[in-house]
Amino acid sequence: MIYRRLLLLLLPVLTLHCTYTPVVPPLPATDQTIAVLPPNNRTGDPLLVESASFWGDPYAARPGRVTVPDVLAADARAQLGRRGFKVMPPEAVIAAIGNQTPSSPEEAIELITRGKLDGSVLYIEIRRWEADMSPLHPQRVLVALDARLIDTATGHVVWLAHRPVHPVPTPGAITRWVAYTIAARKVAEALLAP
């Protein structure tokens, strides 16, 4: 009887937590060009989206395997472009920093200083990214990440978005890689939408 009452008390709290969408501060207006650095995947999982290259998706610009960070970076560039920001092409970022992925905000600042990038850079750090346990038709992906906009002239962070662990619904996903792709698009949109 006690457990039933406790469950009835906790049910509204759990329901609100599952429907809560993390609030992200708006990106500050800037006339500077924004370079999107390769996102830092700290999950320990390669987060492959292998089949994306089979369909000829725009994220497949890199030869070899396509990953969630590749999709997230491509969608971040697209979102920034839709919002009217000037976005540095990925080829120019690779020319400046090579194929390096910064492993921390401090390393991102080092890379942009060495690469002599002008404007601002977007550094994204993926802390958690995992599909639900359903082997077929993943319903959601648990995502946690941080994003920082760094002014290259000063090295200061001018915008910070912290997205705590939150499920991202992936309706219609029939495989894990499709769920990962849907989640990456939704996360980039929520992170960078006006």
N, C-alpha and C positions, 0 to 999 in steps of 0.2 A: 504494500500500500504506500509506503514511504517512497519507494523507487518510482512508482507511478506519478506521484505528486511532483517529485523532483524532475522527472521527465517532462511533465506538463509545464513546469516553470522554465525549463531550459529550451523547450521547443521554439518559442518565439525568438529567443536570442540566437539560436543556431540558424533559424530561417533568415533573420536579418543579416547575419554574417555571410551567408551564402549568396544573398542578393545584393550585398554592398559592393559598389564599384569604387575602387580607390580613386581619390581625387588627386589630380595632378595639377600643379600650378601652371598657368599659361606660360608659354615660351615668350621671352621678351622680344620686342621688335628690334630688328637690327638691319642695317643696310649692308653689313659685311657678308662675304661669302661664307657658307658653312660647309665644312668638310666632315663627312661621316666616317669615323674610324671603324675598322673591323671590330665588332662587338667581342668583348672578353667573355668567353664561356667558362664559368667557374663551377659547372655542375659535375665535371668528371665524366660526363657522357658526351660522345662526339655529336649527338643530336643530328643525325643524318636525315636529310630529306632527299634521298637518292633519286627517287623517281621524278623529281621536278625537272631534271635535265632531259628526261625522256619526252616530256610534254613541251619542251621548248620554252620554258618560262624565262622571263627576263632576268631572274637571279642567276641563271646558269652561265653568266659571263665568264666565270672562272672555270678553267679546265679542271676535270676531276670531280670529286665529290661535292655536292651541294649540302650545306648545313643550315640549321636554324639561324646562326649568326649571319650567314649570307643573305637569307630571306629578310631578316630583320633590318639589316643595313640597307638593302634595296628598297624596302617599303618605307623606311625612315627618310631616305632621299626623296622618294615619291611624295610622301606627305609634306615634307618641307617645301618641295617645288609647288605643290598645290596651294600652299599657304602664301606663295609669293616670295619665298626666300630664294636667294641665289645659292645654288648648291654646286659644290665642286664635283666634277665627274670622278667616278671611282678610279679611273686610270691615272688621273693626276695625283690622287692620294697615294696610290701604289708607287708612282714615280718618286714621290717625296719621301715616303717612309719605308718603301720596300714591302715585302710580304709579312711584315711584323704585325702582331696583334699586341697592343699594350696590355699588360697584366695588372695594371693599377692606374688610378688617376695620375699619380706622380710619373709613372712611366709614359703615360700619354703626353704629359707636358714635355718630358724629355724628347720624345719622338717628334713632336710638332716643332720644338725649338731646333733640333738637328735638321729636320726636313724643311725648315724655313717656310712653313705654311702661314699664309696671311688670313686674317679674318677670325673665324671661330671654328672650333671643332666639337663634334658631338661624340662623347665617349659613353658607350653603353656597356654595362656589366650584368650578365645573366647569372643570377644566384641560384635559381631553381627553375626547372623546365621538365615536367614529366606528365605523361598522359595517364588517365585513370587506368585502372587495372583490367578493364574489359579488353580481351584480346581482339575482338572484332567490334567495330563501330565505337571508337573512343568518344565519349560524350563531352569530355572536358580535358583541359591541360592546366595543371597547376603551374603558375608563373610568378616569379619574384625577380625584380631587376631594379637597377639604379641607372639613371641617365644624368649626364652632366654636360652643360655647354660651357666650354672653356675659351676664354678670350686669348688668342695666341700672342698678342702684344704684351699682356701683363702676366699670363699664366694663371689668372684668377678664374674661379668657377663663377659664372654669372647666372646660372640656372641649374637647379638640382631637382630631380624628380625621383622619389623613392616609392617604388611599387611593392608593397608587402605581398606575401604569398596570397594568391587569390585565384580561384578557378576561372578559366576562360572557356565558355561554352564553344563546342565545335560541332554544331549540328550538321548532319549529312556526311561526316567523316567516316570513311569505310576502312581506312588504314591509319596507322600511327603517323606516317609521313604526311598524309593529308591533314590530320588533326594538327600537327606541328605547323604546317603552312597556314592553315586558317587562324590558329592562335597568334602566329607572328604578325599577320596582317592586322588582326584586331588590336594587338598590343601596340603596334606602331601607330595605328590610328588614334587610339585612346591617349597615347603618350604625347603625340604631336598635333592633335586636332585643335582648332581654335577654341 
